[in-house]
Amino acid sequence: MSQIKLSFLGVSLFISASLFSQTKIAVTKGQKFNVEVSSKSNSLADMMGQQMESITNNDNTTQYLVNDVFADSIQLQSTITKLKSYSSFMGQEMNYDSEKNDNKGEMADMLGAAVNKPQNLIIDANGKIIRQAAVEDVASGLGALANASNADAIDLFSPALIGKQLAAGDSISFKSESKSAKGLTVDTGTYHITAIENGLANISYTGSRIISNTIEMMGIEMQVSGNNAVKTELQMDINTGLVLVKATVIDLNLSVDAMGNLIPVTGKVVTTVKVTPQP
């Protein structure tokens, strides 16, 4: 009878360990990670009865190097190694490709300086940025604005999920605010843990992103506000805290104030992220 009870206890503990897992960041000094981000946005602005289309595509690869690891913080170095951007608005197109030598124009001047320029940053034990140097924006357009979630995190980790006891079928409420010189972004939503298997958690997120920001397009300063629907699917390694893959779809619902004229804007932004550990 004792052997049966012990066997049952062992099975129960195994099942519990498989279904309930607390996430944590576990990286070591010298580790490198490549993060590939692809974002494509398409929006329509209703300007005096005419539909004006805006297209923005951004692809970049960033390498993260773990410089040091402490009990309550991690020192990282990030370097954008590849950057490709395309935008089209009101018949004007702009291109930039860091792998080409003939880049010219406003976009080249704006983005060129950001490539192969190491930046140091520090994150806390939950993955939130607590210190970093000023960085150049590598995306542009309304879609990039709506896609810029809270600026206090990097693509390697999801701070809202670190330190949580995850169990398949559970839900985690989330709210975060990000303030900058250009405005405010507020994210509110819920993470759903759909499955946990072999140390990998499959997670979905549904929520909203309220923005109130200032941008510049075509040399004109504009005030942008809106409430955008956000859906994300991601896979996270619960043993390291790394977000291995992530796909996000944002339905745009914006209002742009351009010199006193209110312009409604609708559209969609699709962003994918892939994290690859480097040898």
C-alpha positions, 0 to 999 in steps of 0.5 A: 500500500505504501508503494502505491501511495508513493507511486501516485505521489510521484505521478502527481508531482510529475503532472504538476511540474508539467502543467504548472510552471513559473517563468523566469529569465535565465541567460548567461554572460556571453550569450548572443541572440538574433531577433528578426522583426518584420512589420507590414502596415496598410492604412487608408485615410479619408481626406475630403472624401478621397481615400489616401493609401499609406504602406509601410514595410520594415524588416530588421535584424538585431543582435543582443549580447549578454554583457553581464548577469546580476541577481536583479538585472542584466546588462545587454548590448544591442546592435541592428545588423540589418535594416530594410524599410519601404514607405509609400504615401500620396504618390511618394516612395522612400526606400532604405536597405542597409545591405546596399551602398546606394542609399540616398535621401531622407530615409537613408539619412534617418536610418543609416546611422542606426545600423551597426551601432552598438547600444548598451541597455540594462533590464531588470529581472522581469525583462523591463528596460531600466536604463538605455541610451537614446536610440533612433527610430527604425520604423515610420508611418502610422502603422509603426506608431500603432505597432510601437507597444510599450517602450520599456521592453525588448523583443526577447522577453515579455515582462507581463509573463515573467515571474508568473505561475503559468498553467494551461487554461489560465488567463492573466490580465495585463495593463501597461502605460508608456509615456514619451516626449511624443505622447502616451500609449496604454495597453490593456488586455488578457493573456491566455495560456493555451498549452504547456509542453516540453518547456514551451508555453503557447500563449495568445493575447487579446486587447486594445492599444490606446495611443495619443501621440505626435508624429511628423509626415511629409514635413507636417506635425500631426496629432494622432489618437486612437483605440486599436484592437490587438491580437498576438500569438506567441511561444515562450521558453518557460525555462529561459523566459525567451519569446521564441516566436511571436505574431501580432495583428493590429486593427487600426482605428485612428484619428489624425489632426493635421492643421485642424483637419480631423482625418479618420484612418483605418488599416491593419499592421502585421508584425512577426518576431523570431528569436534565434540563440547564436552559438 
